[in-house]
Amino acid sequence: MALVKISELTAAGTLDGSELVEIVQGGANKKATVAQLAAEVEGLGQFIQTVGDGTNVDIVVTHNLNTRNLHVSVRRATSPFDEIMVNNDATTVNTLTLHFGSVPPGLNSMVVTVSK
């Protein structure tokens, strides 16, 4: 594979997302569009999950981000989609525990976003 200097790459502002990029993975050549590649890269370092079972006030979330240095945001999954304050512990480098106090969140009523 030929090396390309960064200065020779097309300016990002001129890309429309349909351009193909060749990727070598596990010895096999694959192709993906710039838009597909951008979506994958954008998702790195972030984990999103809907939580709540109507019973538990402490909920363990397995994010697999391999760090305790996290940003945690919890929002209602329905209107008004506001962010709520929830205590959390970075239990391990791959899990955190959300503490909802004395009132358990309803079934799938909260969306937690965890990022590095």
Helices and strands as residue ranges (DSSP letters): G 6-8, G 12-14, E 20-25, E 28-33, H 34-43, E 46-51, E 58-62, E 71-76, E 83-84, E 87-89, E 95-99, E 110-115
